[in-house]
Amino acid sequence: MKNLTIDMAYKSLNHIVEELCGDKVEIVNNADSQILILADGMGSGIRANILATLTSKIIATLLKHNTSIDEVVSTIAKTLPVSSVNGAAYATFSVVQAFYDGRIYVVEYDSPECILIRNGKVEKLPFRTRMIEGKKIRECEIMSQLGDSLVITSDGCLYCGTGEIMNYSWDWKALSNCAMLAAQKSQNAQQMADHINANCAELYGNIPTDDTTVAVARVMEEKIISILTGPPADKADDYKMVEAFMEHDGIKIVCGGSTSHMVARILNKRLVPVDDRLDPEIPPTSKIEGIDLVTE
């Protein structure tokens, strides 16, 4: 059976006139799960950034200690302020908690609905709603499958293009279709988040009038990589070091000229330079039989 892992990443656009983003993402590694948290502070700029940071930090800290979502929402409701002008929420949030046993729990408060891409298609999550401390939340739990991608966003992703470009057709369906294409074209969570975010930036004409954040959790096959860099201080340990390196499973990468010569000598293999660089800033590579990548 393949070992699965959850790859998590995000990409943000700041409001055009702000130095700080009003959205905040936290990624937490727990004993039994990985947690992706996106909070969207009310408004923009430093005030929104503070509200989003406090919200995300509270959620991260409490979930890390296995606090129930009821207590999390209750704590946020009692800790952070509500607008005295319109009574609007201080911050909205989305959480994806991926357990190592395969369960995925999603909970949202007043944020765009999480997008699930499964088997190359958009699938609606089985959300149920309930009230906690007067706050209406959506939540669901599913079992993960290899290749699943879950996308959570701030509302800037839904409203992009409604300013200068006046693109009123960009809605959750359009956003989810964009996510579906991004899943097909990308290999990991970061590439997928970058792709979706770039589409949002284009709709804004690269002048975002709202903080815009895309966060992705992607179920992938676990890949093991072993990297060897720097020969040991005592040359007498060269053989022991290379032997231990070669015993490890997965992709093998050797970094550095001295280290490469050491590995080739111990393995009794040729070190063959490769001159195929397209970018002068990329370090040169070589080849050693049995090593997947040899580089400066």
Secondary structure, 3 states (H helix, E strand, C coil): CCCEEEEEEEEEECCCCCCCCCEEEEEEECCCEEEEEEEEECCCHHHHHHHHHHHHHHHHHHHHCCCCHHHHHHHHHHHCCCCCCCCCCCEEEEEEEEECCCEEEEEEECCCCCEEEECCEEECCCCEEEEECCEEEEEEEEECCCCCEEEEECCHHHHCCCCCCCCCCCCHHHHHHHHHHHHHHCCCHHHHHHHHHHHHHHHCCCCCCCCEEEEEEEEEECCCEEEEECCCCCHHHHHHHHHHHHHCCCEEEEECHHHHHHHHHHHCCCCEEECCCCCCCCCCEEECCCCCEEEC
